[in-house]
Amino acid sequence: MSGLLHRHRDFRLLWFGETTGKFGASVTGVAMPLIAISTLDASTFEIGLLGAAAWLPWLLIGLPVGVWVDRMARRPIMLAAAATSCALFLAVPLAHRAGLLSIGLLLTVTLATGVSAVFFQTAYTAYLPGILLPADQAEGNSKLHGSASAAQIAGVGAGGLIAQLAGAVNGMFVNAGTFLTSFVCLFRIRHREPESRPAPEERAERSLIGEIGEGLRLVAHDPWLRAFALFGGASNLGLVGLQSLQLVFLIRTVGVDEGLAGALIAGGAVGGVAGAFVSRRVSSRIGTARAFLLFEPGVSSLVLLIPLTTAGPGLSVFVCGSFAMSAGVVASNVIKSSFQQRYCPPQLLGRITASMQFVNYGTIPLGAVLAGALGSAFGVRPALWVMAAAISASGLILILSPVGRCRDLPTTVRPVAVSRAPRTVA
């Protein structure tokens, strides 16, 4: 180990817990639709609903969660979310053994764990800058995104292997265990961030709606944040729609078995590791804004190869398209995360993050349901063409924004006048 992982104990714990959690989430990403397909014989539309349920909470509660995260210490929120997710994922194999497993239960568990994910991810994004110096944040983001991609590769492969050897339902035990590991790692972190609470006289004056509106206005009025939010929403609509259908496509349309389908998806996910590895180098050479455009929409547009996949040698087309898509997405996420953590005022980071994710993730349920509906009506391959084209076309938002007209993204905190700012207490 070197760098942050060697010298920073708290970051090492956060990194290990988050990487383990991403591994479990990837196992679930394979196991959950396989449970629906092979155990419950779910329809294409029901599988689309399963994908939508995981992201619907961002639309329902994402904005108020951002305010709560700014008012409270972030680490206890993350601990509660990890413990809740562990219990929920354990419920799936237990219900199966009791003969109670149904598509309705899968949808309920997916929706509930999605609620936990909203709390965890919003708090985690706002928590990270508190334990890292600004000079270390780019390295920290690179390591976290790169490790997450590596965990995704291992998790997808493990999900397919577990499904073949022990059944897809047992994959939920793995995910429950990873959330338990995440909980333990977070619990052992020594850093305690100060709580941000309004003074008593301010608390009565401030309203949840008012603070939500403040976060939305900050994003809407800032050309950089607005561009990234709109691009993320447009891109994620197609991205998650495509991902929600890829297992159905490989198994039912192309005709591969469950294990090979998991291996193909894992092979494409290797691109995420490559993207995290090269993002900082490319950014330092050509500029952060230009690098973002190179990865998104440049490299990611090769996702258009995926609908061309056929059996036999044609499977390599799927891996190439998935590799490029993963590389572009992860590399651009590393750049965007470092920009956002430096550019946004720390006392507003929770609200700004939630406001951006409300747009970024709010389109995901629509994309998953739309993909399922298109797949049911016109076939899975035509639905994949629509989703891939949406991913590629979303890059026009960036090209027409300030990102397309400069070499580098801003690197200093944007000055924001905030009335009745929260008072920091120990």
Secondary structure, DSSP 4 states (H G I P E B T S, - for coil): --THHHH-HHHHHHHHHHHHHHHHHHHHHHHHHHIIIIIS---HHHHHHHHHHHHHHHHHHHHHHHHHHHHS-HHHHHHHHHHHHHHHHHHHHHHHHTT---HHHHHHHHHHHHHHHHHHHHHHHHHHHHHS-HHHHHHHHHHHHHHHHHHHHHHHHHHHHHHHHT-GGGHHHHHHHHHHHHHHHHHH----PPEEE--HHHHHH--HHHHHHHHHHHHHH-HHHHHHHHHHHHHHHHHHHHHHHHHHIIIIII---HHHHHHHHHHHHHHHHHHHHHHHHHHHHH-HHHHHHIIIIIGGGGGGGGGG--SGGGHHHHHHHHHHHHHHHHHHHHHHHHHHHHHS-GGGHHHHHHHHHHHHHHTHHHHHHHHHHHHHHH-HHHHHHHHHHHHHHTHHHHHTSGGGG-SS---SPPP---TTPPEEE-
